[in-house]
Amino acid sequence: MRHPKRRIGAPVLLAGIALLLAACGSNDNQQNSLQPHGEAATKIDNLFLPILALAIVIGILVLLATVFAAIKFRHREGRPDNPKQIHGNTPLEIGWTIVPALILAVVAVPTISTLWDLAERPTGPTVLKVEVTGKQWWWQFQLPKQAMVPQSTTVKYPSPRVTGGPVDGATGMVTTSTELHIPVGTQVDLHLNARDVIHSFWVPELNGKKDVMPARRNHLTIEADEPGTYLGACAEYCGLSHADMRFRVIAEPMAKWKAWLADISGPPAQTYGTKDDPNEIYDLTTNTYACTNCHVFNDAKQPSYGPNLTHLASRSTFAGGTLTTNRENLTKWIMNAPSLVPMQSKNCRKPPSPTTICTGMPSFTENTPKGQKTMTPEDASKIVDFLLGEK
């Protein structure tokens, strides 16, 4: 027979090696709440670490007590297995009621204080207000055309109750998607609402999670203390492509941020055309493939059912932050988006309305509705040329 200690030692050793290897794993998604880069995230980290230490101490004590009881009261030959029967132990029962209550009380005080601090909205002339709208499956960001909006200035934000139709926002705001640029060291007051279902806005290195719901506005404050790109994601399951609903917060010095804001506030690099004076791109996107049912190509101030594409080339990623913005990816996406990201594309070539269900991009090369044109590589290339600002 194998020695009993050897039978126990091998699994314990294997479990220890597994834990050690797990601790050495890399953070592939580059999101780490234990590396705060802003005031709110630092407050969360300062709360989490002491509570984690307390939980570890309690866990070790419970484990030691369990091991002690298992050894002391283990089965021994010649001894009865039934323990001594007692009615109760009043001091012990009072102790295991009071001690956990005191521990919870100690944890509750800093937790509630931190929650109040995080819920407090920033004020002052240097606060940047941003309207954030969650949609299946991407994020829309709207910023005031002014670099900063003083508290005394009234900004018309989209109504959180508007959920249908091709346009669900207000004018006078610069509209972009997937990537939110913010100035370093500036408090950003995010106004959060959803167009369709419940989402959750989360940039772990800048702040905690906040629900994003239809017909209700929530607020979240983020601030980056150094330049960098901070990855975020939707943290609430919201449908087929929930895992691909990502975004980036790009923090940069104030001068660079103002230059970015001025750049995306202007018209597109190429002439788009109008109804009265159309050109080839206008005809392709409006008449041939009906892209303008959901997208805007020539006005950065205009929110739309789908992402505003006026300055798509200024974004390093697209498709919910899952694809790098380049000619190859854009061409594949325009021709057959569902082949790259799973999504519901039923009725997507019809104008959106409260009764038309359309989430995501349709395929323009597969299952083309009768009477509509299948996209050619030549047409896709022309649209990509316009989006990238190339001749």
C-alpha positions in Angstrom: 0.0 0.0 0.0 1.1 3.6 -0.7 1.9 5.6 2.3 -1.1 7.9 3.3 1.2 10.9 3.5 2.3 10.4 0.0 -1.3 10.2 -1.2 -2.0 13.5 0.4 1.3 15.2 -0.6 1.0 14.8 -4.3 -2.3 16.6 -4.8 -1.2 19.4 -2.4 2.0 19.8 -4.4 0.1 19.9 -7.7 -2.4 22.4 -6.4 0.4 24.6 -5.1 2.2 24.5 -8.5 -1.1 25.4 -10.3 -1.7 28.4 -8.0 1.9 29.6 -8.6 1.5 29.3 -12.4 -1.9 31.1 -12.2 -0.3 34.0 -10.3 2.3 34.4 -13.1 -0.3 34.8 -15.8 -0.3 37.9 -18.0 -3.2 40.4 -18.2 -4.1 40.0 -21.8 -7.0 42.5 -21.9 -4.7 45.2 -20.4 -7.4 46.2 -17.9 -6.2 46.2 -14.3 -8.2 47.8 -11.4 -5.1 47.3 -9.2 -3.1 49.9 -11.3 -5.2 53.1 -10.7 -4.4 56.1 -12.9 -7.0 58.6 -11.5 -8.4 59.9 -8.3 -11.6 57.8 -8.3 -9.7 54.6 -9.1 -7.1 55.4 -6.4 -9.9 55.7 -3.8 -11.3 52.4 -4.8 -7.8 50.8 -4.6 -7.2 52.4 -1.2 -10.5 50.8 0.0 -9.9 47.4 -1.6 -6.4 46.6 -0.4 -7.1 46.9 3.4 -10.3 45.0 3.1 -8.5 42.3 1.1 -5.8 42.1 3.8 -8.5 41.7 6.4 -10.2 39.0 4.4 -7.0 37.1 4.0 -6.3 37.2 7.7 -9.9 36.0 8.5 -9.5 33.3 5.8 -6.3 32.0 7.2 -7.8 31.9 10.8 -10.8 30.0 9.5 -8.6 27.6 7.6 -6.3 27.0 10.6 -9.4 26.4 12.8 -10.8 23.9 10.3 -7.5 22.0 10.1 -7.1 22.0 13.9 -10.6 20.6 14.3 -10.1 18.0 11.6 -6.9 16.8 13.2 -8.0 17.0 16.9 -11.3 15.3 16.3 -10.2 12.8 13.7 -11.3 9.2 13.9 -9.1 7.1 16.2 -9.2 3.4 16.7 -10.8 2.4 20.0 -12.5 5.8 20.5 -16.3 6.5 20.0 -17.0 8.7 16.9 -19.9 10.6 18.5 -18.8 13.8 20.2 -20.1 14.8 23.7 -23.6 16.1 23.4 -24.2 19.6 24.9 -27.3 21.9 24.9 -25.4 25.0 23.9 -22.6 27.4 24.7 -23.9 30.9 25.3 -20.6 32.8 25.4 -19.5 31.1 22.2 -22.8 31.9 20.4 -22.7 35.5 21.5 -19.1 35.7 20.4 -19.6 34.4 16.9 -22.5 36.9 16.5 -20.8 40.0 17.8 -17.3 39.5 16.2 -18.6 39.2 12.6 -20.9 42.2 13.2 -18.0 44.3 14.5 -15.9 43.2 11.4 -18.7 44.2 9.1 -19.1 47.5 10.9 -15.4 48.3 10.5 -15.6 47.5 6.8 -18.9 49.5 6.3 -17.6 52.8 7.5 -14.8 53.4 4.9 -16.9 51.7 2.2 -19.9 54.0 2.7 -17.5 57.0 2.9 -15.9 56.0 -0.4 -19.2 55.5 -2.1 -20.3 59.0 -1.1 -17.0 60.4 -2.4 -17.4 58.6 -5.7 -21.0 59.7 -6.1 -20.2 63.4 -5.6 -20.3 65.2 -9.0 -17.5 67.6 -9.8 -18.2 71.3 -10.1 -16.2 74.3 -11.4 -15.3 75.9 -14.7 -12.7 73.3 -15.6 -15.0 70.3 -15.6 -15.5 68.6 -18.9 -19.0 67.3 -19.5 -19.5 64.4 -21.9 -22.7 62.7 -23.0 -22.2 58.9 -23.3 -24.8 56.7 -25.0 -24.6 52.9 -24.9 -26.0 51.2 -28.0 -25.8 47.6 -29.2 -22.8 47.2 -29.5 -20.8 50.4 -29.4 -20.4 53.7 -27.4 -21.3 57.2 -28.6 -19.5 60.2 -27.1 -20.7 63.8 -27.4 -18.5 66.7 -26.2 -19.2 70.4 -26.2 -17.6 72.3 -29.1 -16.0 74.6 -26.5 -12.9 73.3 -24.8 -14.6 73.5 -21.4 -18.1 74.4 -20.4 -18.4 76.6 -17.3 -21.1 75.6 -14.7 -23.2 78.7 -15.7 -23.4 77.5 -19.3 -26.5 75.5 -20.3 -25.7 72.6 -22.6 -28.5 70.8 -24.4 -27.9 67.1 -23.9 -29.9 64.4 -25.6 -33.0 63.3 -23.7 -32.5 59.9 -22.1 -36.0 59.0 -23.0 -35.5 59.2 -26.8 -34.9 55.7 -28.0 -36.1 55.4 -31.5 -35.4 56.8 -35.0 -32.2 57.6 -36.8 -31.3 60.6 -34.6 -31.5 60.5 -30.8 -29.5 63.5 -29.7 -29.0 67.2 -29.7 -27.2 69.7 -31.9 -24.2 71.7 -31.0 -22.1 68.7 -29.7 -19.1 67.1 -31.3 -20.0 63.4 -31.9 -17.6 60.5 -32.0 -17.6 56.8 -31.0 -15.4 54.1 -29.6 -12.6 56.4 -28.5 -13.0 59.2 -25.9 -10.2 61.7 -25.7 -9.8 63.6 -22.5 -7.3 66.1 -21.2 -4.9 64.9 -18.5 -5.6 66.1 -14.9 -9.2 67.2 -15.8 -12.3 65.9 -14.1 -14.7 64.5 -16.7 -18.4 64.4 -15.8 -19.9 61.5 -17.8 -23.7 61.6 -18.4 -24.6 58.0 -19.1 -27.8 56.7 -20.8 -28.7 53.8 -23.1 -30.7 53.7 -26.3 -31.8 50.1 -26.2 -30.9 47.8 -23.3 -29.0 48.0 -20.0 -25.2 48.4 -20.4 -22.4 49.0 -17.9 -19.6 51.6 -18.4 -16.3 50.4 -17.0 -12.7 51.8 -17.3 -11.1 49.9 -14.4 -8.0 52.1 -14.2 -10.0 55.3 -14.0 -13.1 54.4 -12.0 -15.5 51.5 -11.1 -18.5 50.3 -13.0 -21.7 52.3 -13.6 -25.0 51.0 -15.0 -26.1 52.6 -18.3 -29.9 52.3 -18.6 -32.6 53.4 -21.0 -34.9 56.3 -19.8 -32.5 57.1 -17.0 -29.4 59.2 -16.6 -26.5 58.1 -14.4 -23.3 60.0 -13.8 -19.7 58.9 -13.4 -16.5 60.9 -12.9 -13.2 59.9 -14.5 -9.9 61.7 -14.4 -6.5 60.5 -15.7 -3.4 61.6 -13.8 -1.0 60.9 -16.7 -1.2 60.5 -20.5 -2.1 57.1 -21.8 -4.7 54.8 -23.3 -7.1 53.2 -20.8 -9.2 50.3 -22.1 -12.9 50.0 -21.1 -15.7 47.7 -21.9 -19.4 47.0 -21.3 -19.6 45.1 -18.0 -23.3 44.1 -18.3 -24.4 41.4 -20.7 -26.3 43.1 -23.5 -26.7 40.7 -26.3 -24.9 38.7 -29.0 -21.8 41.0 -29.3 -21.5 42.1 -25.7 -17.9 40.8 -25.5 -17.1 43.1 -28.5 -18.6 46.3 -26.9 -15.3 47.9 -26.0 -13.9 51.4 -26.0 -10.8 53.5 -25.2 -10.2 56.5 -23.1 -7.2 58.4 -24.4 -5.7 60.9 -22.0 -3.4 63.6 -23.5 -2.0 67.0 -22.6 -4.5 69.9 -22.8 -2.9 71.4 -26.0 -3.0 68.1 -27.8 -6.6 67.4 -26.7 -7.8 70.9 -27.9 -6.1 70.2 -31.2 -7.9 66.8 -31.5 -11.3 68.5 -30.6 -10.8 71.2 -33.2 -9.9 68.6 -35.8 -12.9 66.4 -35.3 -15.2 69.4 -35.1 -14.6 70.3 -38.7 -15.9 68.9 -42.0 -14.6 65.7 -43.6 -11.3 65.6 -45.5 -13.2 65.1 -48.8 -16.3 66.6 -50.2 -19.3 64.4 -49.4 -21.9 66.0 -51.6 -25.5 67.0 -51.0 -29.0 66.1 -52.2 -28.9 69.0 -54.5 -25.3 68.5 -55.6 -24.5 64.8 -55.2 -21.3 63.1 -56.1 -20.3 59.4 -56.4 -19.8 58.8 -52.6 -23.1 60.5 -51.8 -24.9 58.3 -54.3 -23.2 55.1 -53.0 -23.9 55.7 -49.4 -27.4 57.2 -49.7 -29.0 55.6 -52.7 -27.2 52.4 -53.6 -26.5 50.9 -50.1 -28.6 53.1 -47.8 -25.7 53.6 -45.4 -27.2 57.0 -44.4 -30.2 55.3 -42.9 -28.0 54.8 -39.8 -24.8 56.8 -40.3 -23.7 60.4 -40.8 -20.7 61.0 -43.1 -20.3 64.8 -43.3 -21.4 66.5 -40.0 -19.5 65.8 -36.8 -22.2 67.6 -34.7 -24.9 65.1 -35.7 -25.5 62.0 -33.6 -27.1 59.0 -35.5 -28.5 55.6 -35.1 -25.1 54.1 -35.9 -21.7 55.6 -35.3 -21.0 59.1 -36.8 -18.4 58.4 -39.5 -17.3 62.0 -40.3 -13.9 61.6 -38.8 -13.5 57.8 -38.7 -9.9 58.0 -39.8 -9.0 59.9 -36.6 -9.9 56.7 -34.5 -7.3 54.0 -34.1 -10.0 51.3 -33.8 -13.6 50.7 -34.9 -16.3 48.0 -34.6 -16.6 48.5 -30.9 -12.9 48.8 -30.5 -12.2 45.3 -31.8 -10.6 46.1 -35.1 -7.7 48.4 -36.0 -8.6 51.2 -38.4 -6.9 50.4 -41.7 -7.9 49.8 -45.3 -8.0 46.0 -45.1 -10.2 45.8 -42.0 -12.5 48.6 -43.2 -13.0 46.9 -46.6 -13.9 43.6 -45.0 -16.2 45.3 -42.5 -18.1 47.4 -45.0 -18.7 44.4 -47.3 -19.5 41.8 -44.6 -19.4 43.0 -41.0 -21.2 40.0 -39.5 -18.4 37.7 -40.6 -16.0 39.7 -38.3 -18.2 40.4 -35.3 -21.4 38.4 -34.6 -24.5 40.6 -34.7 -28.1 40.7 -35.7 -28.5 42.3 -39.1 -32.1 41.7 -39.9 -33.8 44.7 -41.5 -30.6 46.7 -41.4 -31.0 48.1 -44.9 -34.3 49.6 -43.9 -34.6 53.0 -42.2 -34.4 52.5 -38.4 -37.6 53.1 -36.4 -39.1 52.1 -33.1 -40.6 49.1 -34.8 -37.6 48.1 -36.9 -35.1 45.9 -35.0 -31.6 46.5 -36.3 -28.5 46.0 -34.2 -25.1 45.9 -35.8 -24.1 46.1 -39.5 -25.7 44.1 -42.3 -23.8 42.0 -44.8 -23.7 43.7 -48.3 -22.4 40.5 -49.9 -24.5 37.7 -48.5 -28.3 37.3 -48.3 -28.9 40.5 -50.3 -32.6 41.4 -50.2 -34.4 41.1 -53.5 -34.1 44.2 -55.6 -31.0 45.5 -53.7 -27.5 45.6 -55.0 -24.7 43.3 -53.8 -21.7 45.4 -52.9 -18.7 45.1 -55.2 -15.0 45.4 -54.1 -14.8 48.6 -56.3 -17.6 50.3 -54.5 -16.3 49.2 -51.1 -12.8 50.6 -52.0 -14.4 54.0 -52.9 -16.2 54.2 -49.6 -13.0 53.3 -47.7 -11.1 56.0 -49.7 -13.6 58.6 -48.4 -13.5 57.4 -44.8 -9.7 57.4 -44.7 -9.5 60.8 -46.5 -7.7 59.3 -49.4 -8.0 60.2 -53.1 
